[in-house]
Amino acid sequence: NSAEVVTLDDYRNRYALYKSDPDLRQAHAAFPWVVTSDDHEVDNNYAGAIDQDGSPPEKFLLRRAAAYQAYYEHMPLRVSSMSRGPNMRLYRRLTYGSLAEFSVLDTRQYRTDQPCGDGHKERCPEAFDPRATLLGSEQERWLLRGLDKSRARWNVLAQQVMMSQTIEVAGDAKKYGMDNWNGYVAARARLLGFMQKRQPSNPVVLTGDIHSNWVCDLKANFDAPESETVATEFVGTSISSGGDGNNNPAEASRRLAANPHVRFFNGQRGYVRCTLLPESWLSDYRVVEAVSHPNAPIITRASFVVENSKPGAHIA
């Protein structure tokens, strides 16, 4: 395998390597899957037709086309998601009776470029630009219409990058991640403002990307901690990326102190197991001490519950 995959053969070879893992094969055989991609299925932190190496868009779109084709070939997707050149319809909606409706989002293909030069830094005026978007106008309208029409008890947004505001305090500076919703303040405000006004039943956001575990209350105004909580976000860690990870209570305390709407933080590897009932949602944060040891035991580090019609998470 090459150091970085670029061509269709490269991407196919990388998927073949991953699918040689017997545990992954057994997981695919045992459960139904609803999948969506993020940046590393193509290139780190790509935004629409823009990569992070300064390549001409027409060159990068050839790479994106190869990545999307290999993704469709190797992942459980419907024919409606078949790639067509550099385009692929990944956002879609699935229902589970009257219990849950899942809006699976794509925050890569249609987004504008990360503001302020990307990275973690203080926000510049670009981060507040109302024209900046993660979803693109068509997908955003599709999402809001679906939330407005849904009659499901739980309305789940399955998406890529962290929606909650998170601040990293460095001396007198407050730094934000420009690749996630922190860099698209107006777009996030539109979505959360819609939830506050239209009140779809029990919105819950499921997120990945950041290689750590978080539980967050999504606020109408993150800069006013007493403002209304309009939804709940559960962020799942990586399975193995980043090595063994760690459980650092001091780091967790620091992050929670800087972000009063954050209920939980943990840096270990694992997954989040969610149990949905009509009157409650339970999320169990399952972690291992070390992914470098195949027989390492798995434990539930923390459990949080959301009650019907009461947005916000509480320790179970």
Residue pairs with C-beta under 8 A, 6 or more apart in sequence:
1 10
1 13
1 14
1 17
2 10
5 11
5 13
5 14
5 67
6 63
6 66
7 63
7 66
8 66
8 69
8 70
10 66
11 66
11 67
11 69
11 70
11 71
12 70
12 73
12 74
14 70
15 70
15 73
15 74
18 24
19 25
19 74
28 76
32 76
33 75
33 76
34 94
34 102
34 104
34 158
35 75
35 76
35 77
36 90
36 91
36 104
36 105
36 106
36 158
36 159
36 160
37 71
37 90
37 106
37 108
37 160
38 107
38 108
38 160
38 161
38 208
38 209
39 45
39 46
39 108
39 160
39 209
41 67
41 71
42 63
42 64
42 67
42 68
42 108
43 51
43 52
43 53
43 60
43 63
43 64
43 67
44 52
45 52
45 114
45 118
45 179
46 52
46 60
46 64
46 108
47 108
47 111
47 112
47 113
47 114
48 108
48 109
48 110
48 111
48 112
48 113
49 57
49 60
49 61
49 64
49 86
50 57
50 60
50 113
51 60
51 63
52 118
55 63
61 85
61 86
62 86
64 86
65 83
65 85
65 86
68 83
68 86
68 87
68 88
69 83
71 77
71 83
71 88
72 81
72 82
72 83
72 88
78 92
80 89
80 92
81 88
81 89
81 90
81 92
82 88
87 109
88 109
90 104
90 106
90 109
91 103
91 104
91 105
91 106
91 135
91 139
91 142
91 143
92 104
93 101
93 102
93 103
93 104
93 146
94 101
94 102
94 104
95 101
95 102
95 152
96 102
96 152
98 151
98 152
98 153
99 152
99 153
99 154
99 276
99 278
100 152
100 153
100 154
100 155
100 156
100 276
101 146
101 150
101 152
101 154
101 155
101 156
102 156
102 158
103 143
103 146
103 147
103 155
103 156
103 157
103 158
104 158
104 159
105 135
105 139
105 143
105 157
105 158
105 159
105 160
106 135
106 139
106 160
107 134
107 135
107 159
107 160
107 161
108 160
109 136
110 133
110 134
110 135
110 136
110 138
110 139
111 133
111 134
111 135
111 136
111 184
112 131
112 132
112 133
112 184
114 178
114 179
114 183
115 123
115 124
115 126
115 127
115 129
115 132
115 178
115 183
115 184
116 122
116 123
116 124
116 126
116 127
116 178
116 183
117 178
118 178
118 179
118 183
119 178
120 168
120 175
120 176
120 177
120 178
121 175
121 176
121 178
122 173
122 174
122 175
122 176
123 176
123 178
123 182
123 183
123 185
126 132
127 176
127 178
127 182
127 183
127 184
127 185
128 185
128 186
129 186
130 186
132 183
132 184
132 186
132 187
133 140
133 184
133 187
134 161
134 181
134 184
134 187
135 143
135 187
140 187
140 190
140 191
143 157
143 191
144 191
144 194
147 155
147 194
147 195
147 198
147 200
147 203
148 198
148 200
150 200
150 201
151 201
152 201
153 201
153 202
153 278
153 308
154 201
154 202
154 204
154 276
154 281
155 200
155 201
155 202
155 203
155 204
156 203
156 204
156 205
156 206
157 203
157 204
157 205
157 206
158 206
159 205
159 206
159 207
160 207
160 208
160 209
161 179
161 180
161 181
161 207
161 209
161 210
162 177
162 180
162 181
162 182
162 207
162 209
162 210
162 214
162 216
162 233
162 235
163 180
163 181
163 188
163 205
163 207
163 216
163 218
163 233
164 181
164 214
164 216
164 217
164 218
164 222
164 233
164 235
164 259
164 261
164 262
165 176
165 181
165 182
165 188
165 219
165 222
165 259
165 261
166 176
166 177
166 182
166 214
166 216
166 255
166 259
166 262
167 174
167 175
167 176
167 258
167 259
168 174
168 175
168 176
168 258
169 175
169 254
169 258
176 182
176 183
177 183
180 209
180 210
181 187
181 188
192 218
192 219
192 220
192 230
192 231
193 220
195 203
195 218
195 230
195 231
196 220
196 228
196 230
201 309
202 281
202 306
202 308
202 309
202 311
203 218
203 230
203 231
203 232
203 311
204 231
204 232
204 233
204 234
204 281
204 306
205 218
205 231
205 232
205 233
205 234
206 233
206 234
206 236
206 272
206 274
207 214
207 233
207 234
207 235
207 236
208 235
208 236
208 238
210 235
210 237
211 237
211 238
211 241
211 242
211 245
212 235
212 237
212 245
212 265
212 266
212 267
213 235
213 236
213 237
213 264
213 265
213 266
213 267
213 268
213 270
213 272
213 285
213 287
213 301
213 302
214 233
214 234
214 235
214 262
214 264
214 265
215 232
215 233
215 234
215 235
215 262
215 263
215 264
215 283
215 302
215 304
215 313
216 232
216 233
216 235
216 259
216 261
216 262
216 263
216 313
217 229
217 232
217 233
217 261
217 262
217 263
217 311
217 312
217 313
218 229
218 230
218 231
218 232
218 233
218 261
218 311
219 225
219 227
219 228
219 229
219 230
219 261
220 227
220 228
220 229
220 230
221 227
222 261
225 260
225 261
229 261
229 311
229 312
230 311
231 311
232 281
232 306
232 311
232 312
232 313
234 272
234 274
234 283
234 304
234 313
236 271
236 272
237 245
237 266
237 267
237 268
237 269
237 270
237 271
237 287
238 245
238 269
239 269
239 270
239 271
239 291
240 269
240 291
242 269
243 291
243 292
244 268
244 269
244 289
244 290
244 291
244 292
245 267
245 268
245 269
245 287
245 291
246 267
246 268
247 266
247 267
247 268
247 287
247 301
248 267
251 265
251 267
252 264
252 265
252 266
255 262
255 265
256 262
256 263
256 264
256 265
263 304
263 313
263 314
263 315
264 285
264 302
264 304
264 313
266 285
266 287
266 301
266 302
268 287
268 288
268 289
268 301
269 287
269 288
269 291
270 285
270 286
270 287
270 288
270 298
270 301
271 286
272 283
272 284
272 285
272 286
273 283
273 284
273 286
274 281
274 282
274 283
274 284
275 281
275 282
275 283
275 284
278 308
279 307
279 308
280 305
280 306
280 307
280 308
281 305
281 306
282 303
282 304
282 305
282 316
283 303
283 304
283 305
283 306
283 313
284 300
284 302
284 303
285 300
285 301
285 302
285 303
285 304
286 298
286 299
286 300
286 301
287 298
287 299
287 300
287 301
288 296
288 297
288 298
288 299
289 296
289 297
290 296
302 315
303 315
303 316
304 313
304 314
304 315
304 316
305 313
305 314
305 315
305 316
306 312
306 313
306 314
307 314
